[in-house]
Amino acid sequence: MTFERLTEEQWKALHAICDDWPDGVDWLRFRQRIDAAGKRYADGPAVIASAGYGPPHETRKDINETLELTRRLKDRLGRLSPKIQELLPDPGLRSIEEILEAAFAMNEALVAVMPSGNWNQFRNQLTSALITIWDEEIADVAFSKTRVENKPYGPLIDFLNLTLLAITGKAPGPSGAAQSIEAYRKFGYVPLLNQKFGP
């Protein structure tokens, strides 16, 4: 999903979630930070593609298989008689192995931010960023629950649902938003295990 910035309609809906906003809110900065976080999320696929390796998990498999073949060939060549080894030119396998190991390390950095070949980690980073923006620009990271149904609600719940829907096309729902908030309060970020979207 392509995201550039909140539309005026989305911004008005966001502004309407609370009747008593705190005094002194820098609305321009608040909006700019939301737009920037959304843009980082939207640019995620391009970041992966620009590395030029291809899908990280598939590339990990390809590099591992190539490394294994290289090491087996090195071992096999090392078993040849010294006379035959003297006749062979240096195949450069040591350099190839070092290059593949470096490529593997760089690819692992991509795997770390794109587990299982999907965008869950990018989405959780976005959720963490949005909660941080709320915490630093608006109010405490908190929500309430209804007495009877124990259903989470509050401005931060609405904020996450509206912004995530605008940026990703999916809203976590009250329970999913509450789960993210609780994870953020515990860890300081939203870990990968928190992937619940929906009511």
C-alpha positions, 0 to 999 in steps of 0.5 A, a space after each residue: 500500500 502506498 502512503 504519502 501523508 494523511 489526507 485532510 479527511 483522515 486528519 479531521 477524523 484523527 483530530 475528532 477522537 478527543 474533545 479535550 486535547 492537552 494544551 500546547 500540542 504542536 499540531 504541525 509537528 504531530 502530523 509531520 511525525 505521523 506522516 514520516 512514520 507512515 512513509 518509512 513503513 510504505 518505503 519498506 519494500 523499496 529498502 529491501 529491493 534496493 539491497 539487490 539480494 532478492 527476498 531475504 529468506 530465499 537469499 539466505 537459503 541460496 547463499 547457504 547452499 553456495 557456501 556449502 558447495 564451496 566448502 565441499 569443493 575446497 575439502 575435495 580439492 584438498 584430498 587430491 595428491 600434492 602433485 595434482 594440486 601443484 598442477 591446478 591453478 588457484 581456484 580462488 575458493 577462499 575469496 569466494 567463501 569470504 565474499 559469500 560470508 560477508 553477503 550472508 551477514 548483510 542479508 541477515 540484517 535484512 532478515 532481522 527486519 523482515 522475518 518470515 518474508 512478510 511485513 510484520 516487523 515493519 508494521 510493529 516498528 510502525 506501531 511502536 513509532 506511533 505510540 512513541 509519537 503519542 507519548 512524546 507529543 500528546 499524553 501518557 501511554 494508557 487506555 481504559 476498559 469498560 466495566 462490564 465487557 472489559 473492552 479497551 477504549 480511549 483516545 490512544 486506542 482510537 489513534 492507533 486504529 485510525 493511523 494504522 488504517 490510514 497507513 497500512 489499510 488495516 486497523 488492529 481493533 480495540 483488543 489489538 491496539 491494547 495489546 500493542 500498548 501493553 507490549 510497548 509499556 512493558 518493553 518500550 517497543 512492540 515486539 514481533 509476537 504482537 501481530 493481532 489485527 482485528 476486533 
